[in-house]
Amino acid sequence: MAFENITPPISHRRVETNGITLNCAELLPASGSGPLVLMCHGFPESWYSWRHQFQAIADAGYHAVAVDMPGYGKSDKPYAIDQYNQKTLVDNMIGLIPALGYETAIIMGHDWGAPTAWGAAEWHPDKITAVGVLSVPFSPRGDFAPLDMLTKVFEGKFFYQLYFQEPGVAEGELGGDVRTFLRKFIYMGSGEGGAAAAAMADQGPDADLLSALPDPDKMPSWLSDEDLNYYVSEFGGSGLRGPLNYYRNLNTTWRNTEGAPGKITQPAMFVAGEKDGVIAMSGDAHKNMPNFVTDLRINELIPDIGHWTQQEAPDQVNDAITRFLGMLK
């Protein structure tokens, strides 16, 4: 499989935490031990999205662990939709810390892994010593249920997160041809895919996801055929119900987090692409983030890249991570 060609070789083990067993890809530093760095991926990815970061983190003296999040890859795939709310996902990650033999951890997240990382830091400051996030800025819990707001904002328009809400609909479309789905969706979110993103946004509310998206002649240079094949093989085995369930818990997470602190006080890092659609949609969240993340040591946008931050710009992301980890010593 593709990960066998990564240098250095990455080892895998399944670890039980909080009533679920998760696949953990890991690399120890040369010394054989070091503080724990947990990496949480997003949609539609896997531990493999962090493949370029293992060596940099290990070289900095840390134990690098990237998790197949629940519903993905070789991790367990609960059927119940509510098992994918952020409170439960955070508890899963917090439970990994002692399961891996540690008392505390640094946590990092991208895309859907971002709210998990932010939430772990926000709700468990005794367990999370620092947090590094890509793409999705922190914002405190809002006054209104997020799914209700999205429904109002996108009334009369297509929005993929609303399209994902009805169980079975998106699974049927996207799971029917996983390779085409991944090819179109990854390209649409990349720095090269601005026109594709605009085509999706121009659809009406009854559209599907893929029909209006162009099928690129070739993928961006940062995603090889081997990389795409690996993702296809992972989703071919696990299906898409679990990954789509993350979107179906927007309101559940909001209800479960009433009374949340609303601030991150640990050392923090944020990096995103200038062309990331999340940054474009986040409004004032990125601008206001320093008001709520009180020890934000790195806050950078990388030119010319889109949403797949650590894959599109691995050298720049590794430089930021290495600088950030150096600040913690």
GUVODREN-885669 format. One record per residue (C-alpha): x, y, z. Coordinates in steps of 0.05 Angstrom, whole numbers, plus 5000, padded with zeros to 4 digits. Example, Ala and Ser with C-alpha at 12.3 -4.5 7.8 and 13.67 -1.06 7.14 Angstrom:
2
524649105156/527349795143/
//
This chain:
329
500050005000/502050734991/504450845062/509750315054/513450795008/513551355058/520451515086/521251355142/516650755149/510450895191/508050365240/500650235255/496749965314/489549965336/488450285404/482250255447/479650915475/472951135504/469550505481/472150535409/478350255375/482250725330/487850615281/494051015299/499751135251/506051325288/513351505286/517851565347/523752045350/530751775343/531551765418/525851265423/521251705465/518552415467/512352825482/506052615445/503352995385/496452755363/494152935292/486752935273/484752935199/478653195163/473753015107/474752625062/481652405085/485151945134/491551905175/495051925107/493652675099/499052795152/504252355116/508952935104/509053155177/511552525213/518952625200/518953365218/515353235284/519752635302/526053035284/523653565333/523853035388/516452855391/512352215384/508052335322/501351985320/496152095265/489451775277/484351485230/478451865259/472151465277/468651235214/474951235172/480150745148/481750185197/478450525257/471750305284/465650585248/459750675296/453150655260/449451145305/449751855278/450652175347/457251815358/460452325311/458752955351/464853355373/464053235447/464652485436/470352565386/474152995436/473152465489/475851945441/482252355431/483052505505/482351765519/488051615471/492951995513/493351495571/492050915523/498551115488/502151165555/502051925566/499052415615/498653005567/499153145493/499853685440/494053625391/493553845319/487653835271/485553995200/478554095171/473853675215/479853515258/480454255274/474254315319/476453665352/483253965367/480454635389/475154285432/480353835465/484454445484/478354845505/475054315548/481253945574/486754445590/489653945640/490853435585/492553865524/498854285533/498654615464/494454615401/496054705327/490554775276/490254825200/484655145158/479055245209/479855825258/477255795329/470856145347/466856075411/460155735413/454856165380/448056375406/444256005351/444355285327/449155255267/444954815222/439055285230/443455875211/446155515150/439155345127/437256085131/443756345099/443355865040/435855895029/434555784955/441855574943/445854934943/450554825001/454154165007/453554135084/446054175078/445953665022/449653185069/444253205122/439452675097/442351985113/443351565051/442852114998/450152334994/452451625010/448751384948/451651914902/458751944927/459651214944/457351004874/463951244845/468851404901/474551564854/470652094816/468052394881/474952454911/478052714846/472753254838/472153444911/479553484926/480853894863/475054354880/478054514948/485154604924/488755244906/487755074833/480254934839/477055624846/472855554784/470254874806/468255164874/464555724840/460855224796/458454844858/456255494892/451955694832/447355084837/440255104862/437954774927/435654124895/442253984860/446953414876/454353504893/458053244833/454153404770/456454134765/463653994787/468553934730/472753304726/479953554723/484353304667/489753184719/490453254794/494953784825/502253584829/501953504905/497152914899/500052324861/496251754829/498851324886/496051804937/489251814904/489251054899/490551004973/484651444990/480151074942/482150404974/480650675044/473650925027/472250314984/472949895047/469850355098/464350715061/462151435072/456651405125/461451535183/465052125149/458452445128/455752365199/460552905223/456353415185/449853125215/452053315285/452554075278/446654205323/448053615369/455053885383/452154585395/447154305446/452553885480/457354465489/452954955526/457255305579/463755175542/469455635564/469855995497/477356105501/483755735486/489255915536/494755425517/500155605466/496955555398/498655555323/494155695264/495955615190/491455635129/491755745054/490156425026/485556084975/482055635026/474555685019/473855595094/477656245106/473156585055/466956335090/469256435161/467757175159/470657515221/472556865256/479756885232/480457635245/477457565315/481056925334/486557265375/481057525421/479356815440/485956445430/489956835481/496856535468/496756505392/504156455375/503656315300/497956575256/499756515182/496456465114/500456105060/499856424990/497056054930/494355434966/487355214982/484154775035/488754165037/493954555076/499054035099/498753665032/498954274986/504654615024/508154095066/514754475072/511455115096/506954735145/512854335171/516754975181/510955275221/510154635263/517654595277/517855325298/511755225342/514454605376/521054975387/517255525424/514555005473/521254775499/
//
